[in-house]
């Protein structure tokens, strides 16, 4: 493994504005150290809220708890929605009226068949035969109408089920609860409920001079040394995930994003580090 020496080192940050580098561009040109300062950050941070306003009824996780994607983290008060769902489900399951209409239509078909034989024998008039056919057709339409009504009732039950589901808040990512903003009994509307950070993988971002744009390629590896003297084995490998193709004209810099695996969440986030790009 061979270190790639860079003539223009730079501090690597995710939280410090790029404009800060423009103010210190002279010191960067004078520094010949190949090691670059960096900051380890979560790969994703979510401010988790609710799609509907409501009263917080239950909270299932606290700060520093780990959650998996899809876990139910909170439940809003849902008594009205639950009662609506039960009512809609009961309506969708009732089939008495539908069975009645189907039996009436079947009886009409049998009656029409018998009267057709009588009509063929000239026992009943054409008007009576037409009346029987019309009544049979109406009975069939009524049976079809009840089928449509039941289908609508099923859709209403599904809508009620979705309305209830929206009051169940699930985590969109796997990660750690960084902050809990609300407690049980508080009202939530547009504000977040939790802040969740994805710590596997972690991200490291570099800001480099545009002169080094052609030297950074996707897939390149970097040795990351954590600024934690008490941690054993604080050297890790990160891989270049993306390189900005549009430089910042004001500072003459561009960004590089590296991804660092963190199985078991052993590497802490939010700590400073030093970075050396390496070539195998």
C-alpha positions in Angstrom: 0.0 0.0 0.0 1.6 3.3 -1.1 0.7 6.8 0.1 -0.1 9.3 -2.7 1.7 12.6 -1.8 -0.3 15.7 -2.4 1.4 19.1 -2.7 -1.7 20.9 -1.5 -3.3 19.5 1.6 -6.6 20.8 2.8 -8.9 20.4 5.9 -11.8 18.1 5.1 -15.1 19.0 6.6 -18.8 18.4 6.2 -20.1 21.1 8.4 -17.7 24.1 7.8 -18.8 26.2 4.8 -16.6 26.1 1.7 -16.2 29.9 1.9 -14.0 29.4 5.0 -11.4 27.7 2.8 -11.3 30.7 0.5 -10.1 32.9 3.4 -7.2 30.6 4.1 -6.0 29.7 0.6 -2.5 31.1 1.2 -1.8 28.9 4.1 -2.9 25.8 2.1 -0.4 26.5 -0.6 2.4 26.8 1.9 1.6 23.6 3.8 3.5 20.5 2.6 2.0 17.9 5.0 0.5 15.0 3.1 -2.0 14.2 5.8 -5.4 15.9 5.5 -7.7 16.7 8.4 -11.3 15.3 8.1 -14.4 14.8 10.1 -16.4 11.5 10.3 -20.2 12.1 9.8 -23.3 9.9 9.4 -24.1 8.9 5.9 -27.7 10.0 6.3 -29.6 12.1 8.8 -33.4 12.1 8.9 -35.7 14.6 10.7 -38.6 12.2 11.2 -42.0 13.7 11.4 -45.6 12.7 10.8 -47.6 13.0 7.5 -50.7 14.0 9.6 -51.0 16.2 12.7 -52.1 14.6 15.9 -51.4 13.9 19.6 -48.5 11.6 20.4 -49.9 8.5 22.1 -46.9 6.2 22.3 -43.1 6.5 21.8 -41.3 3.2 21.4 -37.7 4.5 21.3 -35.5 6.9 23.2 -32.3 8.8 22.5 -29.3 6.6 21.6 -31.6 3.6 20.8 -30.9 1.7 17.5 -33.8 1.3 15.1 -34.2 -0.7 12.0 -35.8 0.5 8.8 -39.5 0.0 9.1 -39.6 -0.1 12.9 -42.6 1.6 14.5 -41.1 4.4 16.5 -44.3 6.3 17.5 -48.0 6.1 17.4 -50.4 9.0 17.3 -53.8 8.9 19.0 -56.0 6.8 16.6 -59.2 6.1 18.4 -61.4 7.9 15.9 -59.6 6.3 12.9 -59.8 2.8 14.5 -63.5 3.2 15.1 -63.9 4.4 11.5 -62.0 1.3 10.2 -64.1 -1.1 12.3 -67.3 0.5 10.9 -66.1 0.4 7.3 -64.9 -3.2 7.7 -68.3 -4.3 9.1 -70.1 -2.7 6.1 -67.8 -4.4 3.7 -68.3 -7.8 5.2 -72.1 -7.6 5.3 -73.5 -9.6 2.3 -77.2 -10.1 3.3 -78.5 -7.6 0.8 -76.3 -8.9 -2.0 -77.4 -12.5 -1.4 -81.1 -11.3 -1.4 -80.6 -9.6 -4.7 -78.8 -12.6 -6.2 -81.6 -15.0 -5.1 -84.2 -12.6 -6.6 -82.4 -12.5 -9.9 -82.1 -16.3 -10.0 -85.8 -16.6 -9.3 -86.6 -14.2 -12.1 -84.6 -16.3 -14.5 -86.5 -19.4 -13.5 -89.8 -17.6 -13.8 -88.8 -16.2 -17.3 -87.9 -19.7 -18.4 -91.3 -21.2 -17.4 -93.2 -18.3 -18.9 -91.3 -18.6 -22.1 -92.7 -22.1 -22.5 -96.2 -20.8 -21.8 -95.7 -18.0 -24.3 -94.5 -20.5 -26.9 -97.7 -22.4 -26.3 -99.7 -19.2 -26.6 -100.9 -19.6 -23.0 -99.9 -16.1 -22.0 -99.9 -12.8 -23.9 -96.8 -11.0 -25.3 -97.4 -8.2 -22.7 -97.2 -10.6 -19.8 -94.0 -12.1 -21.3 -92.5 -8.7 -21.7 -93.3 -7.9 -18.1 -91.6 -11.1 -16.8 -88.5 -10.3 -18.9 -88.3 -6.7 -17.6 -88.7 -7.8 -14.0 -86.0 -10.4 -14.4 -83.6 -7.8 -16.0 -84.3 -5.4 -13.2 -83.6 -8.1 -10.6 -80.2 -8.7 -12.3 -79.4 -5.0 -12.3 -80.2 -4.8 -8.6 -77.9 -7.7 -7.9 -75.1 -6.0 -9.8 -75.8 -2.8 -7.9 -75.3 -4.6 -4.6 -72.0 -6.0 -5.9 -70.9 -2.5 -6.8 -72.0 -1.2 -3.3 -70.0 -4.0 -1.6 -66.9 -3.1 -3.7 -67.3 0.5 -2.7 -67.6 -0.5 0.9 -64.3 -2.5 0.6 -62.6 0.5 -0.9 -63.8 2.6 2.0 -62.5 0.1 4.5 -59.1 0.2 2.7 -59.1 4.0 2.9 -59.9 3.9 6.6 -57.1 1.3 7.0 -54.6 3.7 5.3 -55.8 6.6 7.3 -55.1 4.6 10.5 -51.7 3.5 9.1 -50.6 7.1 8.6 -50.9 7.7 12.3 -48.2 5.0 12.8 -44.8 6.5 12.4 -42.1 4.2 11.1 -38.3 4.8 10.6 -37.3 5.2 7.0 -33.7 4.1 7.7 -31.7 2.0 10.0 -29.8 4.1 12.5 -29.5 5.6 15.9 -31.9 8.0 17.6 -29.8 11.2 17.9 -32.6 13.4 19.3 -36.1 13.1 20.6 -38.1 16.3 20.2 -41.5 15.3 21.5 -43.0 13.4 24.5 -46.2 11.5 25.0 -49.2 13.8 25.2 -47.7 16.6 23.0 -49.2 17.7 19.7 -47.2 17.2 16.5 -47.9 18.9 13.2 -45.1 20.2 11.0 -42.2 19.8 13.4 -40.0 16.6 13.6 -40.5 13.9 16.2 -37.0 12.2 16.1 -33.7 12.8 14.5 -32.2 9.5 13.2 -28.7 9.1 11.9 -27.4 6.2 9.7 -24.0 5.2 11.0 -23.3 2.3 8.6 -21.7 3.4 6.4 -20.2 6.6 7.6 -19.2 9.5 5.3 -16.1 11.6 5.1 -16.0 14.7 2.9 -12.9 16.4 1.6 -12.6 19.9 0.1 -9.6 20.0 -2.3 -8.0 22.6 -4.6 -9.2 22.3 -8.3 -5.6 21.6 -9.3 -6.0 18.1 -7.9 -9.3 17.4 -9.7 -7.8 15.0 -12.1 -5.9 13.1 -9.4 -9.0 11.8 -7.6 -10.9 8.9 -9.1 -13.9 6.9 -8.0 -12.9 3.8 -6.1 -9.7 5.2 -4.7 -9.0 4.2 -1.1 -8.0 6.3 1.8 -6.6 5.5 5.2 -8.6 7.2 8.0 -7.0 7.7 11.4 -9.4 8.7 14.1 -8.4 11.4 16.5 -9.1 9.2 19.5 -6.0 8.1 21.3 -7.9 5.8 23.6 -9.5 3.7 20.8 -7.5 0.6 19.7 -7.2 0.0 16.0 -8.3 3.5 15.1 -7.2 3.2 11.5 -9.8 2.4 8.9 -10.2 2.3 5.1 -12.7 4.5 3.2 -13.5 4.5 -0.5 -14.1 7.5 -2.8 -17.8 7.4 -3.5 -18.3 10.6 -5.5 -16.3 13.5 -6.9 -17.8 16.9 -7.6 -17.6 17.8 -11.3 -18.5 21.4 -10.7 -15.9 23.4 -8.7 -16.6 26.3 -6.4 -15.4 29.4 -8.3 -15.0 31.6 -5.2 -12.7 29.3 -3.3 -11.2 27.3 -6.2 -12.1 24.0 -4.5 -14.1 20.9 -5.2 -15.7 18.3 -3.0 -14.8 14.6 -2.6 -17.1 12.2 -0.7 -15.7 9.0 0.8 -17.7 6.1 2.3 -16.4 4.1 5.3 -18.0 0.8 6.4 -19.0 0.7 10.1 -20.2 -2.8 10.8 -21.3 -3.2 14.4 -21.3 0.7 14.8 -17.8 0.5 16.3 -16.6 3.7 14.7 -18.1 6.8 16.4 -19.5 9.6 14.4 -18.8 13.3 14.8 -15.1 12.8 15.6 -12.1 14.4 13.8 -9.7 12.4 11.9 -6.7 12.5 9.5 -6.8 11.1 6.0 -4.2 9.9 3.5 -5.2 8.7 0.0 -3.4 5.4 -0.8 -2.7 3.4 -3.9 -2.5 -0.4 -3.8 
